[in-house]
Amino acid sequence: MNFENKYPDISKMPFIILSGSSSEIGKAVKSARELAIAHNVFIMTGGTYQEQLDNTLTTKEEEIKYYGAVLFGKKDDVSAITKRFSLYTR
């Protein structure tokens, strides 16, 4: 058998997956905003794509349930925000 599993950048540009509660992720997102660190979130507000966008505009920040977030920035800056998170091990 010839497997073509080639992953030349597997360790060059790693993604570190950390685990935290919804409130911890929310705090990390707030810090990322304050420090102008590029980020995006994974939330579910129900309905279609457009309904979800509309729902986020009318939902109070403290009522949003965060399932995940992605932060992209300098290692030291991102690490300062995520230092209390644990490594995701599922």
A tleap script that builds the chain and sets N, CA, C and O, in Angstrom:
source leaprc.protein.ff14SB
mol = sequence {
  NMET ASN PHE GLU ASN LYS TYR PRO ASP ILE
  SER LYS MET PRO PHE ILE ILE LEU SER GLY
  SER SER SER GLU ILE GLY LYS ALA VAL LYS
  SER ALA ARG GLU LEU ALA ILE ALA HIE ASN
  VAL PHE ILE MET THR GLY GLY THR TYR GLN
  GLU GLN LEU ASP ASN THR LEU THR THR LYS
  GLU GLU GLU ILE LYS TYR TYR GLY ALA VAL
  LEU PHE GLY LYS LYS ASP ASP VAL SER ALA
  ILE THR LYS ARG PHE SER LEU TYR THR CARG
}
set mol.1.N position { 0.838 -1.186 0.000 }
set mol.1.CA position { 0.000 0.000 0.000 }
set mol.1.C position { 0.878 1.242 0.000 }
set mol.1.O position { 1.891 1.302 0.697 }
set mol.2.N position { 0.484 2.216 -0.778 }
set mol.2.CA position { 1.229 3.461 -0.838 }
set mol.2.C position { 0.350 4.584 -0.287 }
set mol.2.O position { -0.559 5.061 -0.966 }
set mol.3.N position { 0.624 4.992 0.923 }
set mol.3.CA position { -0.128 6.082 1.528 }
set mol.3.C position { 0.555 7.401 1.188 }
set mol.3.O position { 1.778 7.512 1.261 }
set mol.4.N position { -0.224 8.374 0.826 }
set mol.4.CA position { 0.328 9.683 0.473 }
set mol.4.C position { 0.065 10.704 1.579 }
set mol.4.O position { -0.296 11.847 1.300 }
set mol.5.N position { 0.243 10.298 2.805 }
set mol.5.CA position { 0.031 11.191 3.946 }
set mol.5.C position { 1.273 12.042 4.155 }
set mol.5.O position { 2.201 11.649 4.862 }
set mol.6.N position { 1.276 13.190 3.543 }
set mol.6.CA position { 2.395 14.111 3.673 }
set mol.6.C position { 1.909 15.364 4.380 }
set mol.6.O position { 0.958 16.008 3.936 }
set mol.7.N position { 2.551 15.699 5.458 }
set mol.7.CA position { 2.175 16.876 6.248 }
set mol.7.C position { 3.430 17.685 6.537 }
set mol.7.O position { 3.918 17.665 7.667 }
set mol.8.N position { 3.971 18.399 5.549 }
set mol.8.CA position { 5.250 19.077 5.736 }
set mol.8.C position { 5.235 20.200 6.772 }
set mol.8.O position { 6.283 20.538 7.322 }
set mol.9.N position { 4.076 20.779 7.045 }
set mol.9.CA position { 4.014 21.906 7.988 }
set mol.9.C position { 3.360 21.541 9.309 }
set mol.9.O position { 2.905 22.422 10.038 }
set mol.10.N position { 3.306 20.261 9.625 }
set mol.10.CA position { 2.555 19.807 10.800 }
set mol.10.C position { 3.043 20.450 12.101 }
set mol.10.O position { 2.235 20.708 12.994 }
set mol.11.N position { 4.318 20.708 12.225 }
set mol.11.CA position { 4.839 21.334 13.439 }
set mol.11.C position { 5.348 22.748 13.207 }
set mol.11.O position { 5.647 23.471 14.158 }
set mol.12.N position { 5.446 23.140 11.952 }
set mol.12.CA position { 5.953 24.468 11.627 }
set mol.12.C position { 4.985 25.561 12.067 }
set mol.12.O position { 5.407 26.585 12.605 }
set mol.13.N position { 3.691 25.351 11.841 }
set mol.13.CA position { 2.656 26.326 12.177 }
set mol.13.C position { 1.587 25.631 13.013 }
set mol.13.O position { 0.474 25.419 12.532 }
set mol.14.N position { 1.904 25.271 14.257 }
set mol.14.CA position { 0.965 24.473 15.054 }
set mol.14.C position { -0.226 25.283 15.558 }
set mol.14.O position { -0.147 26.494 15.769 }
set mol.15.N position { -1.313 24.574 15.738 }
set mol.15.CA position { -2.477 25.115 16.417 }
set mol.15.C position { -2.509 24.456 17.779 }
set mol.15.O position { -2.542 23.228 17.867 }
set mol.16.N position { -2.501 25.225 18.822 }
set mol.16.CA position { -2.584 24.701 20.172 }
set mol.16.C position { -4.049 24.808 20.588 }
set mol.16.O position { -4.615 25.900 20.620 }
set mol.17.N position { -4.652 23.674 20.903 }
set mol.17.CA position { -6.063 23.641 21.277 }
set mol.17.C position { -6.149 23.567 22.800 }
set mol.17.O position { -5.642 22.633 23.421 }
set mol.18.N position { -6.796 24.563 23.382 }
set mol.18.CA position { -6.941 24.646 24.835 }
set mol.18.C position { -8.407 24.504 25.208 }
set mol.18.O position { -9.294 24.666 24.371 }
set mol.19.N position { -8.643 24.204 26.457 }
set mol.19.CA position { -9.995 23.982 26.950 }
set mol.19.C position { -10.340 24.985 28.043 }
set mol.19.O position { -9.516 25.304 28.900 }
set mol.20.N position { -11.579 25.475 27.993 }
set mol.20.CA position { -12.044 26.389 29.026 }
set mol.20.C position { -13.554 26.447 29.016 }
set mol.20.O position { -14.192 26.022 28.053 }
set mol.21.N position { -14.122 26.967 30.074 }
set mol.21.CA position { -15.574 27.114 30.158 }
set mol.21.C position { -16.033 28.270 29.265 }
set mol.21.O position { -15.224 29.069 28.793 }
set mol.22.N position { -17.327 28.338 29.050 }
set mol.22.CA position { -17.889 29.418 28.244 }
set mol.22.C position { -17.501 30.783 28.808 }
set mol.22.O position { -17.149 31.685 28.049 }
set mol.23.N position { -17.561 30.943 30.110 }
set mol.23.CA position { -17.224 32.246 30.706 }
set mol.23.C position { -15.733 32.548 30.569 }
set mol.23.O position { -15.353 33.701 30.366 }
set mol.24.N position { -14.887 31.523 30.678 }
set mol.24.CA position { -13.446 31.739 30.504 }
set mol.24.C position { -13.133 32.146 29.066 }
set mol.24.O position { -12.301 33.020 28.824 }
set mol.25.N position { -13.810 31.503 28.116 }
set mol.25.CA position { -13.611 31.851 26.709 }
set mol.25.C position { -14.092 33.276 26.461 }
set mol.25.O position { -13.446 34.037 25.740 }
set mol.26.N position { -15.224 33.636 27.056 }
set mol.26.CA position { -15.736 35.001 26.928 }
set mol.26.C position { -14.753 36.033 27.451 }
set mol.26.O position { -14.569 37.083 26.835 }
set mol.27.N position { -14.121 35.746 28.580 }
set mol.27.CA position { -13.119 36.662 29.135 }
set mol.27.C position { -11.915 36.777 28.202 }
set mol.27.O position { -11.360 37.863 28.031 }
set mol.28.N position { -11.512 35.662 27.601 }
set mol.28.CA position { -10.394 35.676 26.657 }
set mol.28.C position { -10.731 36.522 25.433 }
set mol.28.O position { -9.892 37.278 24.944 }
set mol.29.N position { -11.952 36.393 24.945 }
set mol.29.CA position { -12.402 37.179 23.792 }
set mol.29.C position { -12.398 38.660 24.138 }
set mol.29.O position { -11.962 39.487 23.336 }
set mol.30.N position { -12.881 38.996 25.321 }
set mol.30.CA position { -12.891 40.397 25.763 }
set mol.30.C position { -11.463 40.944 25.816 }
set mol.30.O position { -11.211 42.064 25.373 }
set mol.31.N position { -10.540 40.163 26.352 }
set mol.31.CA position { -9.143 40.592 26.409 }
set mol.31.C position { -8.560 40.757 25.014 }
set mol.31.O position { -7.823 41.709 24.754 }
set mol.32.N position { -8.888 39.830 24.116 }
set mol.32.CA position { -8.395 39.926 22.735 }
set mol.32.C position { -8.886 41.215 22.086 }
set mol.32.O position { -8.130 41.890 21.386 }
set mol.33.N position { -10.148 41.553 22.319 }
set mol.33.CA position { -10.703 42.806 21.771 }
set mol.33.C position { -9.934 44.010 22.312 }
set mol.33.O position { -9.532 44.897 21.559 }
set mol.34.N position { -9.739 44.021 23.628 }
set mol.34.CA position { -9.071 45.151 24.276 }
set mol.34.C position { -7.641 45.330 23.782 }
set mol.34.O position { -7.148 46.454 23.689 }
set mol.35.N position { -6.971 44.215 23.465 }
set mol.35.CA position { -5.577 44.263 23.016 }
set mol.35.C position { -5.448 44.264 21.496 }
set mol.35.O position { -4.341 44.180 20.965 }
set mol.36.N position { -6.574 44.359 20.800 }
set mol.36.CA position { -6.604 44.374 19.329 }
set mol.36.C position { -5.926 43.145 18.734 }
set mol.36.O position { -5.203 43.239 17.742 }
set mol.37.N position { -6.171 41.982 19.357 }
set mol.37.CA position { -5.668 40.712 18.843 }
set mol.37.C position { -6.734 40.117 17.931 }
set mol.37.O position { -7.904 40.036 18.305 }
set mol.38.N position { -6.330 39.705 16.743 }
set mol.38.CA position { -7.277 39.119 15.800 }
set mol.38.C position { -7.913 37.884 16.427 }
set mol.38.O position { -7.226 37.063 17.034 }
set mol.39.N position { -9.234 37.758 16.275 }
set mol.39.CA position { -9.940 36.632 16.888 }
set mol.39.C position { -11.263 36.378 16.181 }
set mol.39.O position { -11.758 37.216 15.427 }
set mol.40.N position { -11.814 35.218 16.438 }
set mol.40.CA position { -13.160 34.874 15.995 }
set mol.40.C position { -13.729 33.931 17.040 }
set mol.40.O position { -12.982 33.329 17.811 }
set mol.41.N position { -15.044 33.801 17.067 }
set mol.41.CA position { -15.691 32.973 18.087 }
set mol.41.C position { -16.565 31.905 17.457 }
set mol.41.O position { -16.975 32.010 16.302 }
set mol.42.N position { -16.838 30.876 18.243 }
set mol.42.CA position { -17.765 29.819 17.869 }
set mol.42.C position { -18.904 29.858 18.872 }
set mol.42.O position { -18.745 29.462 20.026 }
set mol.43.N position { -20.059 30.340 18.419 }
set mol.43.CA position { -21.250 30.429 19.254 }
set mol.43.C position { -22.427 29.897 18.451 }
set mol.43.O position { -22.371 29.814 17.224 }
set mol.44.N position { -23.476 29.544 19.148 }
set mol.44.CA position { -24.703 29.101 18.486 }
set mol.44.C position { -25.856 29.906 19.066 }
set mol.44.O position { -26.097 29.892 20.273 }
set mol.45.N position { -26.560 30.604 18.191 }
set mol.45.CA position { -27.723 31.364 18.652 }
set mol.45.C position { -28.993 30.882 17.974 }
set mol.45.O position { -30.057 31.477 18.147 }
set mol.46.N position { -28.889 29.806 17.201 }
set mol.46.CA position { -30.055 29.202 16.563 }
set mol.46.C position { -30.434 29.841 15.249 }
set mol.46.O position { -30.148 31.012 14.999 }
set mol.47.N position { -31.082 29.054 14.417 }
set mol.47.CA position { -31.591 29.567 13.154 }
set mol.47.C position { -30.571 29.554 12.030 }
set mol.47.O position { -29.535 28.893 12.099 }
set mol.48.N position { -30.904 30.309 10.996 }
set mol.48.CA position { -30.054 30.402 9.816 }
set mol.48.C position { -28.836 31.269 10.101 }
set mol.48.O position { -28.716 31.862 11.172 }
set mol.49.N position { -27.951 31.331 9.142 }
set mol.49.CA position { -26.771 32.183 9.247 }
set mol.49.C position { -27.166 33.621 9.564 }
set mol.49.O position { -26.628 34.231 10.488 }
set mol.50.N position { -28.104 34.156 8.798 }
set mol.50.CA position { -28.530 35.541 9.001 }
set mol.50.C position { -29.199 35.715 10.362 }
set mol.50.O position { -28.969 36.718 11.037 }
set mol.51.N position { -30.027 34.749 10.773 }
set mol.51.CA position { -30.678 34.838 12.080 }
set mol.51.C position { -29.649 34.822 13.207 }
set mol.51.O position { -29.808 35.522 14.207 }
set mol.52.N position { -28.600 34.026 13.047 }
set mol.52.CA position { -27.554 33.994 14.067 }
set mol.52.C position { -26.854 35.351 14.155 }
set mol.52.O position { -26.596 35.851 15.250 }
set mol.53.N position { -26.549 35.943 13.002 }
set mol.53.CA position { -25.934 37.274 13.015 }
set mol.53.C position { -26.848 38.292 13.694 }
set mol.53.O position { -26.396 39.087 14.517 }
set mol.54.N position { -28.129 38.262 13.347 }
set mol.54.CA position { -29.088 39.177 13.960 }
set mol.54.C position { -29.196 38.938 15.465 }
set mol.54.O position { -29.249 39.889 16.245 }
set mol.55.N position { -29.230 37.673 15.870 }
set mol.55.CA position { -29.342 37.335 17.293 }
set mol.55.C position { -28.158 37.832 18.109 }
set mol.55.O position { -28.327 38.246 19.256 }
set mol.56.N position { -26.964 37.797 17.530 }
set mol.56.CA position { -25.796 38.276 18.285 }
set mol.56.C position { -25.883 39.772 18.555 }
set mol.56.O position { -25.331 40.262 19.540 }
set mol.57.N position { -26.578 40.498 17.678 }
set mol.57.CA position { -26.707 41.940 17.872 }
set mol.57.C position { -27.697 42.292 18.972 }
set mol.57.O position { -27.649 43.388 19.531 }
set mol.58.N position { -28.597 41.360 19.282 }
set mol.58.CA position { -29.633 41.648 20.277 }
set mol.58.C position { -29.452 40.837 21.569 }
set mol.58.O position { -30.300 40.890 22.459 }
set mol.59.N position { -28.363 40.099 21.667 }
set mol.59.CA position { -28.098 39.287 22.852 }
set mol.59.C position { -27.046 39.985 23.705 }
set mol.59.O position { -26.006 40.406 23.199 }
set mol.60.N position { -27.319 40.104 24.988 }
set mol.60.CA position { -26.346 40.703 25.899 }
set mol.60.C position { -25.092 39.838 25.955 }
set mol.60.O position { -25.165 38.610 25.903 }
set mol.61.N position { -23.957 40.488 26.061 }
set mol.61.CA position { -22.666 39.780 26.082 }
set mol.61.C position { -22.639 38.662 27.116 }
set mol.61.O position { -22.153 37.566 26.836 }
set mol.62.N position { -23.151 38.930 28.294 }
set mol.62.CA position { -23.108 37.927 29.369 }
set mol.62.C position { -24.046 36.740 29.119 }
set mol.62.O position { -23.954 35.729 29.816 }
set mol.63.N position { -24.936 36.849 28.146 }
set mol.63.CA position { -25.851 35.756 27.819 }
set mol.63.C position { -25.354 34.869 26.669 }
set mol.63.O position { -25.960 33.840 26.370 }
set mol.64.N position { -24.265 35.267 26.036 }
set mol.64.CA position { -23.723 34.480 24.924 }
set mol.64.C position { -23.000 33.259 25.480 }
set mol.64.O position { -22.196 33.371 26.405 }
set mol.65.N position { -23.291 32.098 24.913 }
set mol.65.CA position { -22.594 30.875 25.302 }
set mol.65.C position { -21.502 30.607 24.269 }
set mol.65.O position { -21.775 30.342 23.098 }
set mol.66.N position { -20.268 30.685 24.736 }
set mol.66.CA position { -19.118 30.460 23.855 }
set mol.66.C position { -18.759 28.981 23.853 }
set mol.66.O position { -18.649 28.349 24.904 }
set mol.67.N position { -18.580 28.445 22.656 }
set mol.67.CA position { -18.126 27.063 22.496 }
set mol.67.C position { -16.644 27.024 22.163 }
set mol.67.O position { -15.980 26.011 22.383 }
set mol.68.N position { -16.133 28.108 21.642 }
set mol.68.CA position { -14.716 28.169 21.298 }
set mol.68.C position { -14.359 29.536 20.758 }
set mol.68.O position { -15.225 30.360 20.463 }
set mol.69.N position { -13.064 29.753 20.637 }
set mol.69.CA position { -12.548 30.997 20.068 }
set mol.69.C position { -11.194 30.707 19.435 }
set mol.69.O position { -10.482 29.784 19.830 }
set mol.70.N position { -10.870 31.506 18.466 }
set mol.70.CA position { -9.568 31.438 17.817 }
set mol.70.C position { -8.903 32.792 18.009 }
set mol.70.O position { -9.494 33.831 17.713 }
set mol.71.N position { -7.672 32.776 18.504 }
set mol.71.CA position { -6.905 34.000 18.660 }
set mol.71.C position { -5.665 33.885 17.794 }
set mol.71.O position { -5.022 32.835 17.761 }
set mol.72.N position { -5.324 34.965 17.090 }
set mol.72.CA position { -4.153 34.965 16.236 }
set mol.72.C position { -3.357 36.225 16.512 }
set mol.72.O position { -3.815 37.339 16.260 }
set mol.73.N position { -2.157 36.029 17.034 }
set mol.73.CA position { -1.315 37.174 17.340 }
set mol.73.C position { 0.047 36.723 17.790 }
set mol.73.O position { 0.410 35.555 17.644 }
set mol.74.N position { 0.793 37.638 18.332 }
set mol.74.CA position { 2.123 37.310 18.838 }
set mol.74.C position { 1.991 36.305 19.983 }
set mol.74.O position { 1.095 36.407 20.821 }
set mol.75.N position { 2.897 35.343 19.999 }
set mol.75.CA position { 2.834 34.254 20.980 }
set mol.75.C position { 2.709 34.772 22.405 }
set mol.75.O position { 1.868 34.290 23.163 }
set mol.76.N position { 3.526 35.740 22.778 }
set mol.76.CA position { 3.497 36.255 24.151 }
set mol.76.C position { 2.162 36.903 24.491 }
set mol.76.O position { 1.665 36.760 25.608 }
set mol.77.N position { 1.580 37.618 23.527 }
set mol.77.CA position { 0.290 38.284 23.756 }
set mol.77.C position { -0.834 37.270 23.933 }
set mol.77.O position { -1.642 37.376 24.856 }
set mol.78.N position { -0.875 36.279 23.031 }
set mol.78.CA position { -1.923 35.255 23.112 }
set mol.78.C position { -1.726 34.399 24.365 }
set mol.78.O position { -2.696 34.061 25.044 }
set mol.79.N position { -0.489 34.053 24.671 }
set mol.79.CA position { -0.205 33.233 25.854 }
set mol.79.C position { -0.617 33.933 27.144 }
set mol.79.O position { -1.066 33.284 28.089 }
set mol.80.N position { -0.468 35.246 27.187 }
set mol.80.CA position { -0.873 35.995 28.383 }
set mol.80.C position { -2.374 35.867 28.620 }
set mol.80.O position { -2.822 35.837 29.767 }
set mol.81.N position { -3.144 35.792 27.552 }
set mol.81.CA position { -4.598 35.658 27.663 }
set mol.81.C position { -5.000 34.229 28.004 }
set mol.81.O position { -5.944 34.017 28.765 }
set mol.82.N position { -4.295 33.252 27.451 }
set mol.82.CA position { -4.720 31.849 27.562 }
set mol.82.C position { -3.954 31.044 28.602 }
set mol.82.O position { -4.125 29.828 28.676 }
set mol.83.N position { -3.126 31.681 29.398 }
set mol.83.CA position { -2.248 30.946 30.317 }
set mol.83.C position { -2.988 30.078 31.340 }
set mol.83.O position { -2.427 29.105 31.842 }
set mol.84.N position { -4.213 30.414 31.644 }
set mol.84.CA position { -4.956 29.626 32.643 }
set mol.84.C position { -5.794 28.497 32.026 }
set mol.84.O position { -6.411 27.714 32.747 }
set mol.85.N position { -5.810 28.422 30.712 }
set mol.85.CA position { -6.543 27.356 30.042 }
set mol.85.C position { -5.714 26.070 30.100 }
set mol.85.O position { -4.488 26.114 30.201 }
set mol.86.N position { -6.400 24.929 30.035 }
set mol.86.CA position { -5.684 23.651 30.020 }
set mol.86.C position { -5.672 23.089 28.601 }
set mol.86.O position { -6.506 23.448 27.771 }
set mol.87.N position { -4.724 22.211 28.340 }
set mol.87.CA position { -4.608 21.594 27.034 }
set mol.87.C position { -5.822 20.712 26.773 }
set mol.87.O position { -6.210 19.922 27.633 }
set mol.88.N position { -6.421 20.838 25.599 }
set mol.88.CA position { -7.579 20.038 25.220 }
set mol.88.C position { -7.114 18.606 24.968 }
set mol.88.O position { -6.208 18.382 24.166 }
set mol.89.N position { -7.729 17.633 25.650 }
set mol.89.CA position { -7.221 16.252 25.592 }
set mol.89.C position { -8.247 15.216 25.153 }
set mol.89.O position { -7.996 14.026 25.342 }
set mol.90.N position { -9.337 15.578 24.604 }
set mol.90.CA position { -10.338 14.568 24.215 }
set mol.90.C position { -9.881 13.716 23.093 }
set mol.90.O position { -10.611 12.826 22.657 }
savepdb mol mol.pdb
quit
